[in-house]
Structures are given as structure tokens and as C-alpha cells.
Amino acid sequence: GAYRPMVSAALQRHGLPRDLEAVMFVESGCWPTAVSSAGATGLWQLMPKTARAYGLTVRSEYDERRSLWRSTEAAISHLADLRSQFHSWHLALAAYNYGYQSLLRRMDETGLDEFFALSRVSDALPKETVLYVPKILAVAVILRNLEYFGFDGTETRPPLSGAPIEVPPGTRLSLLARAAGTSLRRIKEMNPEVKTETTPDLGKNVVVHLPTT
């Protein structure tokens, strides 16, 4: 409930299918501070190299892979680029999970350019990737048909709504909370990329989001 409207709006802006919100659901369970054993982080479980390729800052005290808005824009741009490269959403999703270059290498080795054909070749893809694409498709179907699958009574959080503002480095989050008339917990919830009590020194002003509802 908190993140789905934001993600749906971003997908619409980019002209991409709304069903791709299932990627966020499968990747992190909609948990912005989730970290995988491989080091992928955030709602969209981006690796540092991919995140930096899409302009995100990845530092110990400030990690935009955890940013609700910035990570969503980066992940959706990445998915769009993968779709343009592979001309198939199934392959694009496989590449999101397995890695762009790894998938290309397997396609070259097998001579196959269709995901389900590739997935039937023994050891051509990791088991995780073989299962990943059908899992995304299944979750997309469920999200579109919550009532049919018995989830219509599930309680959801209210949509998250935030206004971006620029603040100087070293600004205390507690000060932002008082200025916005909200709690420090709420500020941290909306800006999980800030991992300390103050905004980082990036050599420029830092964008933070303040709640609007």
C-alpha cells in the first residue's frame, strides 16, 4: 500500500507495464532496507555497480539504493534498457536477476534467444533465474486479481507521499522533523538512504523528502 502507487506512477511515466511492480514485490517484499547475501540493496535489490551506472550514490553513510524514489527511477530505467536490448520482457527479467552479460553469454553458448527454451537446457541458467521469471509473472497475476485470490480484505498501509526539498550537508534529521511538524521516525522512513542522523557531505545540497500527508 505504501509504495505501490508511487511505483505504478513511475511505470506509467516511463510507458512500461504496470505488472512490473511485481519485480519490487519479489525482490524485496517491499522492504526498502532489505539487503541480500550478495549485497543487493533496497526495494529493487540493486547491486552497487548497477546502481552507480544509473547515477545513484552508494556510500556507507548514504546509499540511494535505499531511496524510495531514486531507486525506483533507476530500476525502472534499467528494466526499460534490458527490454530494449533483449526485445523480450521474459529475457529482460531474466537479465535483471542473472545479469546482463551473464545472460548474453548463455544465449551465445546455446544459440537460444527465448527464455523458456533456454530454461529447459540443463545448467544453462541458474535455478534461481529459471524460477524467477515465472515467479514475477505469477505475482503480477495475483496483484491484478487480489479479490479473486482472496486478498481483497488484506489491510494495506496508506500511500506514501513526499515532497522533495534540498538541504545543506550536515542538516540534522531531527531538525527537519521539527520544521515539517512530524516525527523523526517518519523522516527516517521516507529517507532510508540517509543512514546517519545528519545529511551527508556530497559536496552539494542533498535532496530529502518530507511527508505531505
Buried (B, 14 or more C-beta within 10 A) or exposed (E): EBBBBBBBEBBEEEEBEBBBBBBBBBBBEBBBBBBEEEEBBBBBBBBBEBBBBBEBBBEEEBBBBBBBBBBBBBBBBBBBBBBEBBEBBBBBBBBBBBBBEBBBEBBEEEEBEEBEEBBEEEEBBBEEBBEBBBBBBEBBEBBEEEEEEEEEEEEEEEBBBBEEBEBEEEBBBBEBBEEBEBEBEBBBBBBBBBBEEBBBEEEEEBBBBBBEE
